[in-house]
Amino acid sequence: MTVKRYAIEIRGARVPVIEAGVVVAGSGAASLAAAVHCRRMGADDVVVVTDALGGGTSANAGSDKQTYY
């Protein structure tokens, strides 16, 4: 399967749609490792959905970030 992009209309709003065989949610270390693993296992249509690239827990962990928790 190849990634397909199109849009649908819902109540007058145009909504983008992306179809893929593998969707990975997040961009932290675990998510990106999962995406790479899927690709290495033969998936040719891996899509990473994220709010901010590198914004996962890995980027916000460490002794200098403990005040966030």
VENKAJO-V622587 format. One record per residue. N is the residue number from 1. NEAR is the number of other C-alpha atoms within 10 Angstrom. Layout:
n & near
N & NEAR
N & NEAR
This chain:
n & near
1 & 10
2 & 11
3 & 13
4 & 10
5 & 10
6 & 10
7 & 11
8 & 11
9 & 9
10 & 8
11 & 7
12 & 7
13 & 9
14 & 11
15 & 11
16 & 10
17 & 10
18 & 11
19 & 15
20 & 15
21 & 12
22 & 17
23 & 15
24 & 17
25 & 15
26 & 19
27 & 23
28 & 19
29 & 15
30 & 14
31 & 18
32 & 18
33 & 13
34 & 17
35 & 22
36 & 13
37 & 12
38 & 17
39 & 14
40 & 10
41 & 9
42 & 9
43 & 16
44 & 15
45 & 17
46 & 20
47 & 16
48 & 15
49 & 13
50 & 15
51 & 10
52 & 10
53 & 13
54 & 16
55 & 14
56 & 18
57 & 13
58 & 12
59 & 13
60 & 14
61 & 12
62 & 9
63 & 7
64 & 8
65 & 10
66 & 9
67 & 6
68 & 7
69 & 5
